[in-house]
C-alpha cells in the first residue's frame, strides 16, 4: 500500500505543478516551490498522519516530481506525458533507494531522466 501511495503522490506532484505553472501562469519556479513547500510543511506539521516511511518519502517524491511539472506547455503539449513522467520518477526513486545518495541534484537528475524518457516515448509513437 505504501508503494501505491508514493506512486500516486509522484503523479499528483508533477500534474499539480504543471497545472500551476501553465494554467495559472505562476511560472515553473513558483509552482515547484509552492508544491514542495506545501508537501514538506504538511508532513512536518502533521507527522503522525501516515507511517514514518511515507512521512519521510512523500515530500521527497513530490519535490522531485515538481521539477517535472516545471516543463512548459509549449514543449510538452500532452498532459499524460507529465503524469507518466511522475510515475516513472516514483518508480526510479523506489528502485534506486540510496543509489543517488551523495550525488548533488539527484532529484533533479531523476526528474530529467523521467521526463526525457516519457517525452521520447511520445515522439517515437508518433
C-alpha positions in Angstrom: 0.0 0.0 0.0 2.9 2.4 0.8 4.2 1.9 -2.8 0.9 2.8 -4.3 0.7 6.0 -2.2 4.2 7.0 -3.2 3.4 6.4 -6.9 0.2 8.4 -6.7 2.0 11.2 -4.9 4.6 11.3 -7.7 1.9 11.6 -10.4 0.0 14.2 -8.4 3.1 16.3 -7.6 4.0 16.5 -11.3 0.5 17.2 -12.5 -0.2 19.8 -9.9 3.0 21.7 -10.6 2.4 21.6 -14.3 -1.2 22.9 -13.8 0.0 25.8 -11.5 2.9 26.5 -13.9 0.9 26.6 -17.2 -2.8 27.0 -16.4 -2.4 29.6 -13.6 0.7 31.2 -15.0 2.7 31.0 -11.8 5.9 30.1 -13.5 8.0 27.0 -13.1 9.9 28.0 -10.0 7.0 29.4 -8.1 4.8 26.4 -8.9 7.5 23.9 -7.9 8.4 25.8 -4.8 4.7 26.1 -3.7 4.0 22.4 -4.2 7.2 21.4 -2.5 6.7 23.7 0.5 3.2 22.5 0.9 4.1 18.8 0.8 7.1 19.3 3.1 5.2 21.5 5.5 2.2 19.3 5.6 4.2 16.3 6.8 6.4 18.5 9.1 3.4 19.8 11.0 1.3 16.6 10.9 4.0 13.8 11.1 1.7 11.2 12.6 -0.9 11.3 9.9 0.8 8.4 8.0 3.5 6.0 8.9 7.1 7.1 9.2 8.1 5.6 5.8 5.5 7.7 3.9 6.2 10.8 6.0 9.8 10.6 5.0 9.5 9.7 1.3 6.4 11.5 0.1 7.9 15.1 0.4 11.0 13.9 -1.5 9.0 12.3 -4.2 6.7 15.4 -4.5 9.6 17.7 -4.6 11.3 15.6 -7.3 8.2 15.4 -9.4 7.6 19.1 -9.0 10.7 19.6 -11.2 8.9 17.6 -13.9 5.9 19.9 -13.7 8.2 22.9 -14.4 8.1 22.0 -18.1 6.3 24.4 -20.3 3.2 23.5 -22.2 4.8 25.0 -25.3 7.1 22.0 -25.4 5.1 19.3 -23.6 1.6 19.5 -25.2 0.1 16.3 -23.7 -0.6 16.2 -20.0 -0.3 12.4 -19.9 3.4 12.8 -20.6 3.7 14.7 -17.3 1.7 12.1 -15.4 3.8 9.3 -16.9 7.0 11.1 -16.0 5.8 11.5 -12.4 5.1 7.7 -12.3 8.5 7.0 -13.9 10.2 9.2 -11.4 8.5 7.5 -8.5 9.4 4.0 -9.8 13.1 5.1 -10.2 13.1 6.6 -6.7 11.7 3.4 -5.2 14.0 1.1 -7.1 17.3 3.0 -6.6 16.9 3.6 -2.9 20.1 5.2 -1.7 21.9 4.8 -5.1 21.9 8.6 -5.6 23.0 9.4 -2.0 25.9 11.7 -2.1 25.3 12.9 -5.6 24.2 16.5 -5.8 21.0 17.1 -7.7 19.8 13.5 -7.6 16.1 14.6 -7.5 16.6 16.9 -10.5 18.6 14.4 -12.4 16.0 11.7 -11.9 13.3 14.1 -12.9 15.1 15.0 -16.1 15.6 11.3 -16.9 12.0 10.6 -16.3 10.7 13.5 -18.5 13.1 12.7 -21.3 12.1 9.1 -21.3 8.4 9.8 -21.3 8.7 12.6 -24.0 10.8 10.2 -26.1 8.1 7.6 -25.9 5.5 10.1 -27.2 7.8 11.2 -30.0 8.6 7.6 -31.1 4.9 6.6 -31.0 4.1 9.4 -33.5 
